[in-house]
Amino acid sequence: MTVSTKARPVADVSPPARRPWLTNRRRRQLIGVAVVAPAVVVVTIFFLIPLVMTFWMSLHDWPLLGAHKFVGLANYRRAIHDQQWLNAVLFTLKYTLLITPVLLITALALAFLVNRRGTAARAFQSVFFLPVVIGFAAAAYLWLYLAQPSLGPLSDLAVHFGLTSRDTNWFATATSGLLLVSAMVTWKVTGMQMILLLSGLQSIPGELTEAARIDGAGRFAAFRHITLPLLRPTLALVLVFSVAGSLLAFDQFYIMTAGGPSNGTITAVYQIYRVSFINFELGYGAALSAMLMVALAAVSALQMLLLRKTDHS
């Protein structure tokens, strides 16, 4: 009797090969974190930390010198009954309601004007955009000189065209000062909004307008039913920028009117500056800043919400 002595194969019990720690997917994740990290650090240092600090200061009586004292919501209750703050908020809303449609209509008209091919259109684009590169402070000082009685040319032009019979002090009343500042802001800002709206116009396919013209639609009908709906996202972006900039207006009024006459042209940010850096009530100024920031965020969110609803309708 023969017994088979053939050896059976031994199972491989060696440990499985380990996957490398730095896989392609993990490498891409690390690269993404490395790219985003500087922005996160900058936002944390220059936005999040000051934001938290502002809210913390708003809950305190925080003088420039001396110890601060926790007062809870007392600064916010004071703001509700502060007539100077309420007047500044009302003037800021008045300025926003005045300048926003003026900027939007003027920029849209200029965008249609330069929405052509050729050297002349590009030249006009550059001319209309030139005031944008000037700083707000420089533009304000320039217009302050132009409006000086018996010195600047605005009074001479007004007399020449019969608007006034003699040299006019454009800063004698809050209304004339507001109108002059609005004219300066329109001259300064319209070029940027024109470029944004022009990019929106040039993204609209020309075939749609041509098809509407072939079907017998006039210019106004084509604008209302084709151009305006397709331009709505760009209009919303311009509107958000315009409203935010108007609510945060400070430089132009600080330089051109200095809040006068009789504190009639003090904006919300101007009042925060006076409270914080003239009266040195840092806690109360922080409370006013927090209220303005919340209002600005609410207005911007409402604008975007209305745009989204309009797009889905």
C-alpha positions in Angstrom: 0.0 0.0 0.0 1.5 3.3 -1.1 0.9 6.5 0.9 1.2 9.8 -1.0 3.7 12.1 0.6 3.1 15.1 -1.7 3.3 18.3 0.3 0.3 20.5 0.4 0.8 24.2 -0.6 1.2 26.5 2.4 -1.3 29.4 2.4 0.3 32.9 2.1 0.0 34.5 5.5 2.1 37.5 4.8 0.5 40.9 5.8 -1.3 42.8 3.0 0.6 45.6 1.4 -0.2 48.9 3.0 -1.6 51.7 0.9 0.7 54.7 0.7 -0.3 57.5 3.2 -0.1 60.2 0.5 -2.5 59.1 -2.1 -3.5 61.2 -5.1 -6.8 62.2 -3.5 -5.1 63.2 -0.2 -2.5 65.1 -2.1 -5.1 67.1 -3.8 -6.9 67.8 -0.5 -3.6 69.0 1.1 -2.9 71.3 -1.9 -6.4 72.7 -1.6 -5.9 73.4 2.1 -2.6 75.0 1.4 -4.1 77.3 -1.2 -7.0 78.3 1.0 -5.1 78.7 4.2 -3.6 82.2 3.6 -7.1 83.5 2.8 -8.5 81.9 5.9 -5.8 83.4 8.0 -6.4 86.9 6.6 -10.2 86.7 7.0 -9.8 85.5 10.5 -7.3 88.2 11.6 -8.8 91.1 9.7 -12.6 90.2 9.8 -13.7 87.6 12.2 -11.6 88.7 15.2 -12.5 92.4 14.7 -16.1 91.4 14.2 -16.3 89.5 17.5 -14.4 92.3 19.2 -16.9 94.9 17.9 -19.8 93.0 19.3 -18.0 92.5 22.6 -17.2 96.2 22.9 -20.8 97.1 22.1 -21.9 95.4 25.3 -19.6 97.6 27.4 -19.1 101.2 28.4 -15.7 101.4 26.8 -13.9 104.8 27.1 -10.6 105.5 25.4 -8.8 105.6 28.7 -9.8 103.8 31.8 -11.5 100.5 32.6 -14.4 99.3 30.6 -17.7 98.2 32.3 -20.2 95.7 31.1 -23.6 97.3 30.4 -25.4 94.6 28.4 -27.8 96.0 25.8 -27.7 99.6 27.2 -25.8 101.0 24.2 -28.4 99.5 21.8 -31.3 101.0 23.8 -29.5 104.3 23.8 -29.2 104.2 20.0 -33.0 103.7 19.6 -33.6 107.0 21.4 -30.5 109.0 20.1 -32.0 111.7 17.9 -28.6 112.5 16.3 -28.2 108.8 15.3 -31.7 108.6 14.0 -31.2 111.8 11.9 -28.0 110.4 10.5 -29.8 107.2 9.5 -32.7 109.1 7.9 -30.2 111.2 5.9 -28.3 108.1 4.8 -31.5 106.5 3.5 -32.4 109.8 1.7 -29.0 109.8 0.1 -29.3 106.2 -0.9 -32.8 106.6 -2.4 -31.5 109.6 -4.4 -28.1 108.3 -5.7 -29.0 104.6 -6.4 -31.5 105.2 -9.3 -29.3 108.0 -10.7 -26.3 105.8 -10.8 -28.2 102.8 -12.3 -29.9 104.8 -15.0 -26.8 106.8 -16.0 -24.6 103.7 -16.1 -27.2 101.8 -18.2 -27.5 104.6 -20.6 -23.7 104.8 -21.0 -23.4 101.1 -21.4 -25.9 101.2 -24.3 -24.0 104.1 -25.8 -20.6 102.4 -25.8 -22.0 98.9 -26.7 -20.6 99.2 -30.2 -17.6 98.1 -32.1 -15.0 100.4 -33.3 -12.2 102.7 -32.0 -14.6 105.5 -31.0 -16.6 103.2 -28.7 -13.5 102.0 -27.0 -12.2 105.6 -26.6 -15.5 106.6 -24.9 -15.3 103.6 -22.6 -11.9 104.8 -21.5 -13.1 108.4 -21.0 -16.1 107.4 -19.0 -14.0 105.0 -16.9 -11.2 107.5 -16.1 -12.8 109.0 -12.9 -13.0 105.5 -11.4 -9.2 105.4 -11.0 -9.2 108.6 -8.9 -9.5 108.0 -5.2 -12.7 109.1 -3.4 -10.8 111.7 -1.3 -9.0 113.2 -4.4 -12.3 113.4 -6.3 -14.0 115.0 -3.3 -11.2 117.7 -3.0 -11.4 118.3 -6.7 -15.2 119.0 -6.6 -14.8 121.0 -3.4 -12.5 123.3 -5.3 -14.8 123.4 -8.4 -17.7 124.5 -6.1 -15.9 127.2 -4.2 -17.8 130.6 -4.6 -15.9 133.2 -6.7 -13.1 130.7 -7.3 -14.4 127.4 -8.8 -15.9 127.3 -12.3 -19.3 125.8 -11.2 -20.6 129.2 -10.1 -19.5 130.8 -13.4 -21.2 128.0 -15.4 -24.4 128.4 -13.3 -24.5 132.1 -14.0 -23.7 131.6 -17.7 -26.6 129.2 -18.2 -29.0 131.3 -16.2 -29.3 128.9 -13.2 -28.3 131.6 -10.8 -27.8 135.4 -11.0 -24.6 135.5 -8.9 -22.0 133.4 -7.2 -23.7 130.7 -5.2 -22.5 129.0 -2.1 -23.3 125.4 -2.9 -22.8 124.4 0.7 -25.2 126.9 2.2 -28.0 124.4 2.6 -28.1 120.7 3.2 -30.1 120.1 0.0 -27.6 121.9 -2.3 -24.7 120.1 -0.5 -26.5 116.8 -1.0 -27.0 117.4 -4.6 -23.4 118.5 -5.2 -22.1 115.4 -3.4 -24.5 113.2 -5.4 -23.2 114.8 -8.7 -19.6 114.1 -7.6 -20.4 110.5 -6.8 -22.2 110.0 -10.1 -19.2 111.3 -12.0 -16.9 109.1 -9.9 -18.7 105.8 -9.8 -20.8 105.6 -13.0 -17.8 104.3 -15.0 -17.4 101.2 -13.0 -21.1 100.4 -13.1 -21.1 101.1 -16.9 -18.3 98.4 -17.3 -20.3 95.9 -15.3 -23.5 96.5 -17.3 -21.6 96.5 -20.5 -20.2 93.0 -19.8 -23.8 91.9 -19.1 -25.0 93.4 -22.4 -22.2 91.8 -24.4 -23.0 88.4 -22.9 -26.6 88.5 -24.4 -26.7 86.6 -27.8 -27.3 89.0 -30.6 -29.5 86.5 -32.4 -32.3 86.9 -29.8 -32.6 90.6 -30.5 -32.4 90.1 -34.2 -35.1 87.5 -34.1 -37.3 89.9 -32.1 -36.7 92.6 -34.7 -37.7 90.3 -37.5 -40.9 89.4 -35.6 -41.8 93.1 -35.5 -40.7 94.0 -32.0 -39.6 97.5 -31.5 -36.5 98.7 -29.6 -38.4 99.2 -26.3 -40.2 95.9 -26.6 -36.9 94.0 -27.3 -35.3 95.8 -24.4 -38.2 95.0 -22.0 -38.8 91.3 -23.0 -35.3 90.2 -24.0 -32.5 92.5 -22.8 -33.8 93.4 -19.4 -34.6 89.8 -18.2 -31.2 88.5 -19.4 -29.5 91.5 -17.8 -31.2 91.0 -14.4 -28.3 89.2 -12.6 -25.9 92.0 -13.6 -28.4 94.6 -12.6 -28.8 92.9 -9.2 -25.0 92.9 -8.7 -24.7 96.6 -9.6 -27.7 97.4 -7.3 -26.2 95.6 -4.3 -22.9 97.4 -4.8 -24.6 100.7 -5.1 -26.8 100.4 -2.1 -24.0 99.1 0.1 -21.7 101.9 -1.0 -24.4 104.5 -0.3 -25.2 103.2 3.1 -21.5 103.3 4.0 -20.9 106.8 2.6 -18.4 108.8 4.6 -15.5 110.3 2.7 -17.4 112.5 0.3 -19.5 114.2 3.1 -16.5 114.4 5.5 -14.4 116.3 3.0 -17.0 118.3 1.0 -19.6 119.3 3.6 -18.0 118.4 6.9 -21.5 117.4 8.1 -22.9 120.9 7.6 -24.7 123.1 7.6 -26.2 122.5 11.0 -25.3 118.8 11.0 -27.6 118.4 8.0 -25.4 116.1 6.0 -24.1 113.6 8.6 -24.4 110.0 7.4 -24.5 107.0 9.6 -20.8 106.2 9.2 -20.0 109.8 9.9 -22.0 109.7 13.1 -20.2 106.5 14.2 -16.9 108.3 13.5 -17.9 111.3 15.6 -19.1 109.1 18.5 -16.0 106.8 18.4 -13.1 109.1 17.6 -14.3 112.6 18.7 -16.4 111.7 21.8 -14.3 108.6 22.5 -17.3 106.5 23.3 -15.9 103.3 21.8 -18.5 101.0 23.2 -21.4 103.1 21.9 -19.7 103.5 18.6 -19.3 99.7 18.4 -23.0 99.3 19.0 -23.8 101.7 16.2 -21.4 99.9 13.9 -23.0 96.5 14.8 -26.5 97.9 14.0 -25.4 99.3 10.7 -23.7 96.0 9.7 -26.8 94.0 10.5 -29.0 96.4 8.6 -26.6 96.3 5.6 -26.5 92.5 5.6 -30.4 92.4 5.8 -30.7 94.7 2.9 -28.3 92.8 0.7 -30.0 89.5 1.6 -33.4 90.9 0.8 -32.1 92.1 -2.6 -30.7 88.7 -3.4 -33.9 87.0 -2.2 -36.1 89.2 -4.4 -33.8 88.5 -7.4 -34.0 84.7 -6.8 -37.8 84.9 -6.6 -38.0 86.9 -9.8 -35.7 84.5 -11.6 -37.9 81.5 -10.6 -41.1 83.2 -11.5 
